[in-house]
């Protein structure tokens, strides 16, 4: 299919301000290899299963997108690995793999100006296991002493800090925590550091490890989770009339972003281009989306403006689509406000396969979006049996589809009304 004739209104041309993706790394329910991850998505394999990390038999929800047999593969030394929360273990491995993908292993990384290379990896909940264990020790519910790492390994900035300590990257370094929108917020902020000339390179994304009793129990109390215990793999069903809540997942997704100038200077292989993004707030309700869709629709419009593209150029949407009653349709209605003609658009939901990974979801979904761009294949949205009538956009139901992506957007929205949209496209010199 030919590219649309409508040209970008003001797409960035300055190589110092154009942002390219040169590396991707992840930890997921499907492992730590980006190709294997996307192949599993294309196959339509569900990563949702019964939880065996702890005894969940007494819980109203007994399943999730639990990572099994995780190994740091010597990215983390043994003593520190035993102390670290999974949230930070996932983060460090995903970030290291992203750097390796960008051909920035230890030796190559030393050739980079580290004062102009930063880290911005966020988390919605931080080190929840360390926090939970610390509370148990403090209150006498366990026979362990409270660890001196209780505070450092609980707080959300530690992923960025630990990676910087490991790599020596001395540029902008902090975390953002906006619940399920975290990773996209990090992408937007990281890109802006590069555009403003404050950094040449940013390692950025999200990480989360919430599958433990306090995490599952907390979301059960919120009445947010699907309780389809008899069919875990069919529980996450965005846009389907039978949906009854989201499925909790975990992992980490990290990108290496660089200015085009810097990437060319070091001879990097460019995977795709980050065109722009936007963030805003519903300013409406702690958990429910605005019924008028104003927050999401305006966020999409602002992201396209920042990217310098018209709505007509977008032909793929990686939707937030958590499988909640209110959220799924609110997003679709907002999308239809912006995109008046949707016959050429395809939209899918990565969460139908891996669950909702909270602060890591935008990172993993960005990788899925970029792989769609580079492979020409869209993964299916699972469990599409009886779509809501308002969903008139092709959801890539149950089976993968071939699709040449011109411009893609990836949506992430967080509890509290935090909205975020990022825009990716094939790299065209």
C-alpha positions in Angstrom: 0.0 0.0 0.0 1.4 3.4 -0.9 2.0 6.0 1.7 -0.7 8.6 2.2 -0.4 11.7 0.0 -1.1 14.0 2.9 2.3 15.2 4.1 3.4 15.8 7.6 2.7 19.4 8.6 6.0 20.2 10.3 7.9 17.0 10.9 11.3 17.6 12.6 14.3 17.8 10.2 17.1 18.8 12.4 19.4 15.7 13.0 20.1 17.1 16.5 16.4 17.0 17.4 15.2 13.9 15.4 15.0 11.0 17.8 15.8 7.5 16.7 15.5 4.1 18.4 18.8 2.1 18.3 18.2 -0.5 20.9 15.4 -2.5 22.6 15.5 -4.7 25.6 12.9 -6.5 27.7 12.0 -9.0 30.4 8.6 -10.5 29.8 6.5 -13.5 30.4 7.9 -14.8 27.1 11.5 -14.4 28.0 14.2 -11.8 27.4 14.7 -11.9 23.7 12.8 -9.3 21.6 12.4 -11.5 18.6 11.1 -14.4 20.6 8.8 -12.1 22.5 7.2 -10.8 19.3 7.1 -14.2 17.6 5.0 -15.4 20.6 2.7 -12.4 20.2 2.3 -13.1 16.5 1.5 -16.8 17.2 -1.3 -15.6 19.5 0.2 -17.4 22.5 -1.2 -16.4 25.8 1.2 -15.7 28.6 -1.5 -15.8 31.3 -1.5 -18.8 33.6 -2.1 -19.8 37.2 0.2 -18.2 39.8 2.6 -20.5 41.5 5.0 -18.0 43.1 2.9 -18.1 46.2 -0.2 -20.0 47.3 -3.0 -18.1 45.6 -5.7 -20.7 46.2 -7.5 -18.5 48.8 -7.5 -15.4 46.5 -10.4 -14.3 44.4 -8.0 -14.1 41.5 -5.5 -16.9 41.1 -3.8 -16.2 37.8 -1.7 -13.6 36.0 1.1 -12.9 33.5 3.8 -14.3 35.9 7.4 -14.5 34.8 9.0 -17.9 35.4 12.6 -19.1 35.4 14.0 -15.6 35.3 17.8 -15.4 35.3 19.8 -12.2 35.3 22.4 -14.1 33.1 25.3 -12.5 35.0 24.1 -8.9 34.4 23.9 -8.6 38.2 26.4 -10.0 40.6 25.2 -12.8 42.9 25.3 -10.9 46.2 23.4 -7.9 44.9 20.9 -10.1 43.0 19.9 -11.8 46.2 19.0 -8.4 47.8 17.3 -6.8 44.8 13.6 -6.6 44.2 12.5 -8.3 41.0 11.4 -4.9 39.8 15.0 -3.8 39.6 16.3 -7.1 38.4 14.0 -6.9 35.5 14.9 -3.3 34.9 18.7 -3.9 34.8 18.5 -6.9 32.5 16.1 -5.2 30.1 18.3 -2.0 30.0 21.5 -4.0 29.5 19.9 -5.9 26.7 18.7 -2.7 25.1 22.3 -1.3 25.3 23.7 -4.5 23.8 21.1 -4.3 21.0 22.3 -0.7 20.3 25.9 -2.1 20.2 26.7 -0.4 23.4 28.3 -3.1 25.5 30.8 -2.2 28.2 33.7 -1.4 25.8 31.6 0.5 23.3 29.8 2.4 26.0 33.1 3.8 27.2 33.5 5.6 23.8 30.3 7.6 24.5 30.3 10.9 26.3 28.7 9.6 29.4 27.9 13.1 30.8 25.5 13.4 27.8 23.9 9.9 28.2 21.1 9.5 30.8 18.7 7.0 32.2 15.0 7.5 32.8 13.2 4.3 33.8 10.1 4.5 35.8 7.9 2.2 37.9 4.3 2.5 39.1 4.8 0.6 42.3 8.6 0.3 42.8 10.1 -2.5 44.9 6.9 -3.9 46.2 8.4 -7.2 47.4 11.1 -5.5 49.4 8.5 -3.1 50.8 6.1 -5.9 51.7 8.9 -8.0 53.4 10.1 -4.9 55.3 6.6 -4.2 56.6 6.3 -7.8 57.7 9.6 -7.6 59.5 8.8 -4.3 61.1 5.4 -5.5 62.4 6.7 -8.8 63.6 4.8 -10.9 61.0 8.1 -12.5 60.0 11.1 -13.7 61.9 13.5 -11.7 59.7 15.1 -8.4 60.7 14.3 -5.4 58.6 16.9 -5.0 55.9 19.0 -1.7 55.5 18.0 -1.9 51.9 14.3 -1.6 52.8 14.0 2.1 51.7 16.6 2.2 48.9 15.2 -0.9 47.1 11.6 0.2 47.6 11.7 3.7 46.1 10.9 4.1 42.4 14.0 6.0 41.4 16.3 3.1 42.1 16.1 1.4 38.7 17.6 4.5 37.0 20.1 4.9 39.8 21.3 1.3 39.8 21.8 1.3 36.0 23.7 4.5 36.1 26.0 3.1 38.9 26.6 0.0 36.7 27.3 1.9 33.5 28.7 5.3 34.6 26.0 7.2 32.6 26.0 10.7 34.2 23.4 12.5 32.1 19.8 13.2 33.2 18.7 10.5 35.7 15.4 10.1 37.6 12.2 8.2 37.5 8.6 9.0 36.7 5.7 7.2 38.4 2.3 7.8 36.7 0.8 4.3 37.3 0.1 2.5 34.0 1.2 5.5 31.9 4.7 5.5 33.4 6.9 4.2 30.5 5.3 6.5 27.9 5.8 9.5 30.3 9.5 8.4 30.5 9.7 8.2 26.7 8.3 11.8 26.3 10.6 13.2 28.9 13.7 11.4 27.6 13.1 12.6 24.1 12.7 16.2 25.3 16.1 16.0 27.0 17.6 15.1 23.7 15.7 17.7 21.8 16.7 20.4 24.2 20.4 19.5 23.7 20.8 18.2 27.3 21.6 14.6 26.2 22.7 12.7 23.1 21.4 9.4 24.3 18.8 8.2 26.8 18.1 4.7 28.2 14.4 4.8 29.0 11.3 2.8 29.7 9.4 1.1 32.6 9.6 -1.8 35.0 7.2 -3.6 37.3 7.0 -6.7 39.5 3.6 -6.7 41.2 2.7 -10.4 41.2 2.9 -11.1 44.9 0.2 -11.3 47.6 0.0 -7.6 48.4 -0.1 -6.7 44.7 -2.8 -9.2 43.7 -4.7 -8.5 46.9 -4.6 -4.8 46.4 -6.0 -4.9 42.9 -8.7 -7.4 44.0 -9.8 -5.0 46.6 -10.0 -2.3 43.9 -12.3 -4.7 42.0 -10.1 -4.1 38.9 -9.1 -7.7 38.0 -10.8 -10.4 36.0 -12.0 -13.3 38.1 -12.2 -15.8 35.3 -10.3 -18.4 37.3 -11.6 -21.3 35.2 -10.1 -19.9 32.0 -7.1 -17.7 32.7 -5.9 -17.5 29.1 -9.3 -16.2 28.1 -9.6 -13.6 30.9 -8.0 -10.6 29.1 -10.4 -9.8 26.3 -10.3 -6.1 25.4 -13.5 -4.7 23.7 -15.3 -8.1 24.1 -18.7 -8.0 25.7 -17.6 -10.7 28.1 -14.7 -8.8 29.7 -14.7 -8.4 33.4 -11.5 -6.7 34.3 -7.8 -6.7 33.6 -5.1 -9.4 34.2 -2.1 -8.4 36.2 1.3 -8.9 34.4 4.9 -7.9 35.0 8.2 -7.3 33.3 10.3 -4.4 31.9 10.6 -2.7 28.5 13.4 -0.4 27.7 14.5 1.6 24.6 17.7 3.3 23.7 16.8 6.7 22.2 19.4 8.9 20.5 19.6 12.0 18.4 19.9 11.1 14.8 23.2 13.1 14.7 24.7 11.0 17.5 23.5 7.7 16.1 25.0 8.5 12.7 28.2 9.7 14.3 28.8 6.3 16.0 27.5 4.3 13.1 24.5 2.9 14.9 21.9 0.7 13.2 18.6 2.7 13.4 15.5 0.5 14.1 12.8 3.1 13.9 12.0 6.8 14.7 10.3 8.3 17.6 8.4 11.2 16.1 6.8 12.7 19.2 4.5 12.3 22.1 2.2 14.0 24.6 0.9 13.7 28.1 -2.0 15.2 29.9 -4.6 14.5 32.7 -8.3 13.7 32.7 -8.7 15.8 35.9 -11.9 13.8 36.5 -11.8 10.7 38.7 -9.2 8.5 40.5 -10.0 5.4 38.4 -12.8 6.1 35.9 -12.1 7.7 32.5 -13.9 10.8 31.3 -17.1 9.7 29.6 -16.6 12.5 27.0 -13.1 11.2 26.1 -11.7 14.7 26.1 -8.5 13.9 28.0 -7.5 11.0 25.7 -8.6 12.6 22.4 -6.7 15.8 23.2 -3.7 13.8 24.2 -3.7 12.0 20.9 -4.1 15.3 19.0 -1.2 16.8 20.9 1.0 13.8 20.3 0.4 14.1 16.5 1.1 17.8 16.7 4.4 17.2 18.5 5.2 14.5 16.0 4.4 16.7 13.0 2.0 14.2 11.4 -1.6 14.4 10.4 -4.3 12.0 11.6 -4.6 10.6 8.1 -1.0 9.3 8.2 -1.6 7.0 11.2 -2.6 3.5 10.3 -1.8 1.5 13.4 -2.7 1.9 17.0 -1.3 -0.1 19.9 -4.2 0.5 22.2 -4.1 0.8 26.0 -7.1 -1.6 26.0 -6.9 -3.2 29.5 -10.1 -5.2 29.3 -12.1 -3.1 31.7 -15.8 -2.3 31.3 -15.4 1.5 31.1 -11.9 2.0 29.9 -12.0 0.1 26.7 -14.9 1.9 25.2 -13.8 5.3 26.5 -10.5 4.8 24.6 -12.2 3.7 21.4 -14.6 6.7 21.5 -11.7 9.1 22.0 -9.8 7.5 19.1 -12.9 7.9 16.8 -13.0 11.6 17.7 -9.6 12.1 16.4 -9.6 9.7 13.4 -12.7 10.4 11.4 -11.9 7.8 8.8 -10.7 4.5 10.4 -11.0 2.0 7.4 -7.2 2.0 6.9 -6.4 1.8 10.7 -5.7 -1.4 12.5 -5.7 -1.5 16.3 -4.6 -4.3 18.6 -4.2 -4.9 22.4 -0.9 -6.4 23.6 -2.4 -6.8 27.1 -4.7 -9.6 25.7 -1.6 -11.8 25.5 0.7 -10.7 28.4 -1.6 -8.9 30.8 -1.4 -5.5 32.2 2.2 -4.8 33.3 1.4 -1.5 34.9 4.4 0.9 34.8 6.2 -1.5 32.3 3.2 -1.8 30.0 4.1 1.2 27.8 7.7 -0.1 27.5 6.7 -3.6 26.3 4.0 -2.2 24.1 6.4 0.3 22.5 8.6 -2.7 21.6 5.6 -4.5 20.2 4.7 -1.4 18.2 8.3 -1.0 16.8 8.4 -4.7 15.9 5.1 -4.3 14.0 6.9 -1.5 12.0 10.0 -3.5 11.3 8.3 -6.9 10.5 5.2 -5.7 8.7 3.1 -8.0 10.9 0.6 -7.1 13.6 0.0 -9.5 16.5 -3.6 -10.5 17.2 -5.9 -9.3 19.9 -6.9 -12.5 21.7 -10.3 -13.5 22.9 -12.3 -11.4 20.4 -15.6 -13.3 20.3 -18.4 -10.7 20.7 -17.2 -7.2 20.2 -19.0 -4.2 21.5 -20.9 -2.5 18.7 -19.0 0.8 19.2 -15.8 -1.0 18.2 -15.8 -0.4 14.4 -12.0 -0.4 14.0 -10.2 -3.6 12.9 -8.9 -5.1 16.2 -6.8 -7.8 14.4 -9.1 -10.4 16.0 -7.5 -13.7 17.1 -5.1 -14.0 14.1 -2.1 -12.0 13.1 -2.3 -9.7 10.0 0.2 -8.4 7.5 0.2 -4.6 7.6 2.7 -2.0 6.3 2.8 0.6 9.1 3.2 4.2 8.0 2.8 5.9 11.4 1.9 4.2 14.7 0.7 5.5 18.0 0.9 3.7 21.3 -1.5 4.7 24.1 -1.0 4.3 27.9 -3.3 5.7 30.5 -2.9 5.5 34.3 -5.0 5.5 37.5 -5.4 9.1 38.4 -6.3 10.2 34.9 -2.7 10.3 33.5 -2.8 10.0 29.7 0.1 9.5 27.4 0.5 8.8 23.6 3.8 8.2 21.8 4.3 8.2 18.0 6.7 5.9 16.1 7.4 5.4 12.4 9.8 3.7 10.1 13.0 5.6 9.8 13.3 7.5 6.5 16.6 9.4 6.1 
